[in-house]
Amino acid sequence: MTYNYRQILLAADLSDERDHVPRQAKHLAQTFHADLSVIHVLDNIPMPDTAYGTAVPLNQDSSYEMLETVKSRLKQLGDELGIDPSHRWMVWGVPGEEIVRLAEQERIDLIIVGSHARHGLGLLLGSTASSVLHHAKCDVLAIRLPDEVAREQPWGQPSSQRI
């Protein structure tokens, strides 16, 4: 069977995959002479607890700082992988849905996602990887994150700054 991947999308978690999954994505893009794109989905949207708004006041400064940290991480990743800025996306929403939506919009041939080692029901795939696998109209490659990568701090940041 011959594969002809021309458009590859890396679904980047940015919190714990470090270099493993992005390195694999870059290698595959080079192997297939494909264009590599990256998406990060922000799914930490504060939702109201009551009909009158959130029960906990939101700190605008910390929300802005978190957003800037994620933007910086995405820029750093894109720069390291040589991804053109026009092929880098950061969107709000449900990760699996947004990854599949963007893949269809951009006519992606292969989506690459990281998959965490889990126990019990989550043993095979995480919820995002599973959602992408079941709803994407293109090939999906789930790359298992090594256990030691999952335990390390994200992109050199202290754990208190995890997003």
PyMOL commands that set and color helices and strands:
alter all, ss='L'
color gray80, all
select helices_A, chain A and resi 20-32+60-81+85-87+95-105+120-122+127-135+147-151+154-156+159-161
alter helices_A, ss='H'
color red, helices_A
select strands_A, chain A and resi 7-11+35-42+88-92+110-115+139-144
alter strands_A, ss='S'
color yellow, strands_A
deselect
rebuild
show_as cartoon
